[in-house]
Amino acid sequence: MKLPRLNRETQVMLSVAVIAFLTLYLFSPVQNFLFLNFDDNLYIGDNPFVRSGLTLENVQWAFTHFHGGHWHPLSWISHMADCQFFGLNPEFPHRENAIIHAFNACLFFFLLLTLLEKIWLALFGALLFAFHPMRMEAVAWVAERKELCAALFGMLTLLAYIKWIRIQSFHRKWLVMGLLTLGLLFKPTLVTLPVLFILLDLCFLQRDVPLKKILFQKLPFFLISVVSCVITVWAQKAGGGYRSFSEISLSDRLAAIPLGYLAYLGKLFWPTGYGIFYPFQRYAPGIGAGAWLSLSLITYLCMRKFRQKPWLFFGWFWFLISLAPVIGFVSVGGQSVADRWTYLSHLGLILGLLSGYQTLSDSQRKYLIGAALPALLICFYITSQELPFWRDSETIFTRTLEASPQNFMAHTNLGDALSVQGQMNEAAFHFEEAVRLHPGYSVALNNLGSIRAKQKRFQEAKALFLQALKIRPDFPEAKHNLDFLESYLTSNLNIKAE
């Protein structure tokens, strides 16, 4: 008996169901994870505007204030909604992150289907994106809701843009502008989208249209992105997150940029070394020059093959452009790379590589088809094994130190987690390591001072608080700790005098 052949619409619906189910199944453990002591506290637990839920005053604050060096009002509002309906229960925000990621994977399937037209190819690309271990950080970390939501609106913007180019109308153009704006209100990572529109035009949508006309079409989108860039830089400077050239020199930044690109590229094909924070590293000039040479060679080859293999040009330049805001020339936050920043950049790489399927020979196609299932299984397995390390602060920062032993931030936050558990000696060790690795990190100095005060080593504690305040005079926690310690010591002296 011959089974009836499924029509295209049914195949699409089944594909979407498979993507949604498997993605949610893979990331279902996150519902048992806790808030982390890194940004989750800054964004939610210690933020009174978010904690008190959705009110007119809080929504107004989200749009009119910078907090933690950021301006992403819709991200704040999404966290406010969580607190309004679920309180400070971490289960529901984690569930929402998993659902948003599954939805993004389905949107990516439709984006691939729109451009490539082959259902099985789109299904493979969407599952590879969904299962890839580099997605863990964005899903398992509640504070990175902004990355997920920005990507969601980014893909909706791309789908709307493709429709507008194919069937141009005034209201479709406004829809693209509106979706882009909403995405930027979640996170400014989408500022490169107008350039990616041009890339789509050159390689897929408007290959025969003059470049001048293509650029003119994009002016409204560029204007929206420029406004977002200005506000972002303003917010980072106000929050102290921006690193000046006196802190990180131009030569150090230029050496780190190509190494960052190569690291992100390598992690698509060989994901390894998972952590939540990778501190900025300084490299010998020769290492940076060698990395620039490798990057330039890949770029040259992709440009040379533009006419014959536009998919190669598309994937590579999407990768370069989408990472440009976070690659390190404008240094923010003291980190060199972050796994979550691959969320948008890997989309284009996967799309570009899969677009080359039509140019392959029959034997090459068979090899690709044969490799597809093992690749998905490997990604699924690695993610399922690594995801539990994100369950709480102690496990993720312990794991980060395994991947990056000279990591001052991981030592600091692991020390925080241990001190909350009452493990003072272990916490002190990690704070000492953080201070050794980064003597100018005021948070580690203040935290070590707090431990020393609890250990009744008051003079050491006082010296550490003073050192933290010398580095950062407006540090409220250190000022409070110093005042409290001096008050305590004074009162003890008075009691002894009596």
C-alpha positions in Angstrom: 0.0 0.0 0.0 1.4 3.3 -1.1 1.3 6.1 1.5 -0.3 9.4 0.2 2.2 12.2 -0.5 1.9 15.1 1.8 1.2 18.4 0.1 3.6 21.4 0.6 1.4 23.2 3.2 1.2 20.1 5.4 5.0 19.5 5.2 5.5 23.1 6.3 3.1 22.8 9.2 4.8 19.5 10.3 8.2 21.1 10.0 7.2 24.0 12.3 5.7 21.5 14.8 8.9 19.5 14.8 11.1 22.6 15.3 8.9 23.9 18.1 8.6 20.6 20.0 12.3 19.6 19.8 13.5 23.1 20.8 11.2 23.3 23.8 12.1 19.8 24.8 15.8 20.5 24.6 15.6 23.7 26.6 12.8 22.5 29.1 15.3 22.1 32.0 15.7 25.9 32.2 12.4 26.1 34.0 14.2 24.8 37.1 17.0 27.3 36.9 17.5 30.2 39.3 18.3 33.8 38.7 22.0 34.5 38.4 24.0 37.0 40.4 25.2 38.6 37.2 22.8 41.1 35.5 19.7 39.2 36.7 20.1 41.0 40.0 20.8 44.4 38.3 17.9 44.0 35.9 15.3 42.4 38.1 16.1 41.5 41.8 17.7 44.8 42.8 15.7 47.1 40.4 12.7 48.5 42.3 11.0 49.8 39.1 11.0 46.2 37.6 10.2 44.4 40.9 7.1 46.5 41.5 5.6 45.4 38.1 3.6 47.2 35.4 2.7 50.7 36.5 2.5 54.0 34.5 5.4 55.4 36.5 7.5 52.3 35.8 6.8 52.3 32.1 7.7 56.0 32.0 10.9 55.2 33.8 11.7 52.5 31.2 11.6 55.0 28.4 13.2 58.0 30.1 16.1 56.6 32.2 19.3 54.7 31.6 20.1 51.8 34.0 23.2 49.8 34.1 24.5 51.6 31.1 21.6 50.5 28.9 18.5 52.0 27.3 16.2 49.1 26.2 12.7 50.1 27.4 10.8 47.2 26.0 13.2 44.8 27.7 12.5 46.5 31.0 8.8 46.3 30.4 8.9 42.6 29.6 10.6 42.0 33.0 8.1 44.2 34.7 5.3 42.1 33.2 7.0 38.9 34.6 7.1 40.5 38.1 3.5 41.7 37.8 2.1 38.3 37.0 4.6 35.9 38.6 6.5 37.9 41.2 10.2 37.0 41.5 9.7 33.4 40.6 12.5 32.5 38.1 10.5 29.5 36.6 8.3 31.6 34.4 10.9 34.0 32.9 13.0 31.0 32.0 10.1 29.3 30.4 9.3 32.4 28.4 12.9 32.5 27.1 12.7 28.9 25.9 9.4 29.7 24.2 10.8 32.8 22.5 13.8 30.9 21.3 11.5 28.2 19.8 9.5 30.9 18.1 12.7 32.4 16.7 13.7 29.0 15.3 10.3 28.8 13.5 10.7 32.3 12.1 14.2 31.3 10.9 12.6 28.3 9.2 10.2 30.6 7.3 13.1 33.0 6.4 15.1 30.1 5.0 12.0 28.8 3.2 11.3 32.2 1.7 14.8 32.5 0.2 15.8 28.9 -0.5 12.3 27.3 -1.2 13.4 23.8 -0.1 11.6 22.6 3.0 14.1 20.0 4.1 17.0 22.5 3.8 15.0 25.1 5.8 14.2 22.5 8.4 17.8 21.5 8.8 19.0 25.1 9.1 16.4 26.0 11.7 17.1 23.0 13.8 20.9 23.6 13.6 20.3 27.2 14.7 18.0 26.1 17.5 20.1 23.2 18.9 23.5 24.9 18.6 25.3 25.2 21.9 26.0 28.9 21.3 22.2 29.5 22.0 22.4 28.4 25.6 23.5 31.7 27.0 20.6 33.7 25.5 18.0 31.1 26.6 19.3 30.1 30.1 20.1 33.7 31.3 16.9 35.7 32.0 18.7 39.0 31.6 19.4 38.1 28.0 15.7 38.2 27.2 16.6 41.3 25.2 18.8 39.3 22.8 15.9 36.9 22.1 13.3 39.5 21.6 15.6 41.7 19.5 16.2 38.6 17.3 12.5 37.9 17.1 11.7 41.4 15.8 14.8 41.2 13.6 13.5 38.2 11.8 10.0 39.6 11.5 11.6 42.8 10.1 13.6 40.7 7.5 10.5 38.7 6.5 8.5 42.0 6.2 11.4 43.6 4.2 11.5 40.7 1.7 7.7 41.0 1.2 8.0 44.8 0.7 10.8 44.4 -1.9 8.7 41.8 -3.8 5.4 43.7 -3.5 6.2 47.3 -2.8 3.7 49.4 -1.1 3.7 52.3 1.3 2.1 50.5 4.3 4.6 47.6 3.9 7.5 50.0 4.2 6.0 51.5 7.4 5.6 48.0 8.7 9.3 47.3 8.2 10.2 50.6 9.9 7.9 49.8 12.8 9.3 46.3 13.4 12.9 47.6 13.2 12.1 50.2 15.8 10.5 47.7 18.1 13.5 45.4 17.8 15.9 48.3 18.7 13.8 49.1 21.7 14.6 45.6 23.0 18.3 45.8 22.2 20.3 48.0 19.8 22.0 44.9 18.3 19.8 45.4 15.2 21.5 48.7 14.2 23.3 46.8 11.4 20.0 45.6 9.8 19.8 48.3 7.1 23.2 47.2 5.9 22.0 43.6 5.9 19.1 44.7 3.8 21.5 45.8 1.2 23.3 42.5 1.4 20.0 40.7 0.9 19.3 42.9 -2.2 22.7 42.3 -3.8 22.7 38.5 -3.3 19.0 37.5 -3.4 16.4 40.1 -4.0 17.5 43.0 -6.3 20.7 41.7 -8.0 19.9 43.7 -11.2 18.9 47.0 -9.5 21.4 49.9 -9.5 23.2 50.2 -6.1 22.3 53.9 -6.0 18.6 53.1 -5.9 19.1 50.3 -3.3 20.9 52.8 -1.0 18.3 55.4 -1.4 15.6 52.9 -0.4 17.4 52.3 2.9 17.6 56.0 4.1 14.7 55.8 6.5 16.1 52.6 8.0 19.5 54.1 8.4 18.0 57.1 10.2 16.3 54.8 12.7 19.6 53.0 13.3 21.6 56.1 13.7 19.2 57.4 16.4 19.5 54.1 18.3 23.3 54.3 18.1 23.5 57.8 19.5 21.2 56.8 22.4 23.2 53.6 23.1 26.6 55.4 23.2 25.0 58.1 25.5 23.6 55.4 27.8 26.9 53.5 28.0 28.9 56.7 28.9 26.3 57.6 31.5 26.5 54.1 33.0 30.3 53.9 33.0 30.3 50.9 30.7 32.3 52.6 27.9 36.0 51.9 28.0 38.2 54.8 26.9 41.3 54.5 24.8 43.4 55.2 27.9 41.9 52.0 29.5 42.1 49.8 26.4 44.5 51.2 23.7 43.8 51.4 20.0 46.5 48.8 19.3 45.0 46.3 21.8 41.5 46.7 20.3 42.8 46.3 16.7 44.6 43.1 17.7 41.5 41.7 19.5 39.1 42.4 16.6 40.2 39.7 14.1 40.7 37.2 16.9 37.1 37.8 18.0 35.8 37.2 14.5 37.8 34.0 14.1 36.6 32.8 17.5 33.0 33.4 16.6 33.5 31.6 13.3 35.2 28.7 14.9 32.5 28.3 17.5 29.9 27.7 14.7 31.8 24.7 13.5 33.5 23.6 16.7 31.6 24.9 19.7 33.7 24.6 22.8 34.8 26.6 25.9 31.5 27.6 27.3 31.3 30.5 29.8 29.2 33.5 30.8 32.0 36.1 30.6 35.3 36.2 28.7 37.5 39.1 29.9 39.3 41.3 27.4 42.7 40.0 26.6 45.8 41.7 25.3 47.7 40.0 22.6 51.2 40.3 21.2 51.3 42.4 17.9 52.3 39.4 15.8 49.2 37.4 16.9 46.9 40.2 15.9 48.7 40.7 12.6 48.4 37.0 11.8 44.7 37.1 12.6 44.2 40.1 10.4 45.9 38.3 7.6 43.6 35.3 7.9 40.5 37.5 8.1 41.6 39.5 5.1 42.3 36.4 3.0 38.8 34.9 3.7 37.3 38.3 2.9 39.2 38.6 -0.4 38.2 35.1 -1.5 34.6 35.8 -0.8 34.7 39.0 -2.7 36.4 37.4 -5.6 33.8 34.7 -5.8 30.8 37.2 -5.6 29.5 36.6 -9.1 30.0 32.8 -9.1 29.1 32.2 -5.5 27.1 35.1 -4.1 26.0 32.8 -1.2 29.6 32.7 0.1 29.8 36.5 -0.1 26.4 36.9 1.6 27.2 34.6 4.6 30.6 36.0 5.3 29.7 39.7 5.0 26.5 39.1 7.1 28.8 37.6 9.7 31.2 40.5 9.6 28.6 43.3 9.6 26.2 41.9 12.2 29.1 41.5 14.7 30.6 44.9 14.0 28.9 46.7 16.9 30.1 44.2 19.5 33.5 43.1 18.0 35.4 45.4 20.3 36.5 48.6 18.5 33.9 50.4 20.8 34.7 48.6 24.0 31.9 48.2 26.5 31.7 46.2 29.7 35.3 44.8 29.7 34.6 41.5 27.8 36.2 40.4 24.6 33.5 38.0 23.2 30.2 36.6 24.3 28.4 33.5 23.1 25.0 35.3 23.0 26.4 37.7 20.4 26.4 34.9 17.8 22.6 34.8 17.9 22.2 37.1 14.9 25.6 36.6 13.2 25.2 32.8 13.0 21.8 33.2 11.3 23.4 34.8 8.2 26.3 32.3 8.1 23.9 29.4 8.2 21.7 31.0 5.5 24.7 31.7 3.3 26.1 28.3 3.6 22.8 26.5 2.9 22.3 28.8 -0.1 25.2 27.2 -1.8 23.4 23.8 -1.9 22.2 24.4 -5.5 25.8 24.8 -6.7 27.0 21.5 -5.3 27.4 18.4 -7.4 25.3 15.3 -6.8 28.0 13.6 -4.8 28.6 16.7 -2.7 24.8 17.0 -2.0 24.7 13.4 -0.8 27.6 14.1 1.5 25.8 17.2 2.9 22.6 15.2 3.4 24.5 12.4 5.1 26.2 14.9 7.4 23.0 16.8 8.3 21.6 14.4 10.9 24.9 13.7 12.7 25.5 17.5 13.0 22.0 18.0 14.5 22.5 15.1 16.9 25.9 16.4 18.0 24.6 19.9 18.7 21.6 18.5 20.5 23.8 16.3 22.7 26.3 19.0 23.6 23.6 21.5 24.5 21.7 18.9 26.6 24.9 18.1 28.5 26.1 21.7 29.0 22.8 23.4 29.7 22.6 22.2 33.4 25.7 24.2 34.2 23.5 27.3 33.9 21.1 26.3 36.7 22.6 28.7 39.3 25.4 31.2 39.8 27.8 28.7 41.5 27.7 26.1 38.7 27.9 28.6 35.8 30.8 30.5 37.2 32.6 27.3 38.2 32.2 26.1 34.6 33.4 29.5 33.3 36.6 29.2 35.3 37.2 25.8 33.7 37.0 27.4 30.3 38.7 30.7 31.3 40.9 30.2 34.4 42.3 33.8 34.5 38.8 35.3 34.7 38.4 38.0 37.3 34.7 38.3 36.8 34.0 34.6 37.2 36.1 34.6 40.4 34.1 37.6 41.7 30.7 36.2 41.1 31.6 32.7 42.2 32.8 34.4 45.4 29.5 36.1 45.7 27.6 32.9 45.3 29.7 31.1 48.0 29.5 34.0 50.5 25.6 33.8 50.3 26.0 30.2 51.2 28.1 31.1 54.2 31.3 29.6 52.7 33.5 32.6 53.7 36.9 31.1 53.3 36.2 29.8 49.9 34.6 33.1 48.9 37.6 35.0 50.2 39.9 32.9 48.0 37.9 33.8 44.8 37.8 37.5 45.7 41.6 37.5 46.3 42.0 35.9 42.9 39.8 38.5 41.3 41.9 41.3 42.9 45.1 39.6 41.8 43.9 39.3 38.2 42.3 42.8 38.1 43.7 45.1 40.9 41.5 47.9 39.7 38.2 46.0 40.0 36.4 47.9 42.7 33.6 45.3 43.2 36.0 42.6 44.0 37.9 44.9 46.5 34.6 45.8 48.2 33.5 42.2 48.4 36.8 41.0 49.8 36.5 43.9 52.3 33.1 42.6 53.4 34.5 39.1 54.0 37.5 40.5 56.0 35.1 42.5 58.2 33.0 39.4 58.9 36.3 37.6 59.8 37.0 40.5 62.2 40.1 41.6 60.2 38.9 45.2 60.4 42.0 47.1 59.3 42.3 44.9 56.2 38.6 45.5 55.5 39.0 49.3 55.9 42.0 49.4 53.6 40.1 47.4 50.9 37.0 49.7 51.1 39.3 52.8 50.8 41.0 51.3 47.8 37.7 50.5 46.2 36.5 54.1 46.7 39.8 55.5 45.4 39.2 53.7 42.1 35.5 54.5 42.1 34.6 57.4 44.3 30.8 57.1 43.6 30.6 53.4 44.7 27.6 53.4 47.1 28.2 49.9 48.5 31.8 50.6 49.4 30.9 53.9 51.0 28.1 52.3 53.0 30.4 49.5 54.1 33.2 51.9 55.1 30.8 54.1 57.1 29.3 51.1 58.9 32.7 49.7 59.7 34.0 53.0 61.1 30.8 53.5 63.1 31.2 49.9 64.5 34.8 50.5 65.4 34.1 53.8 67.0 31.3 52.4 69.1 33.5 49.5 70.3 36.2 52.0 71.3 33.7 54.0 73.3 32.5 50.9 75.1 36.0 49.9 76.0 36.8 53.5 77.2 33.8 53.4 79.6 
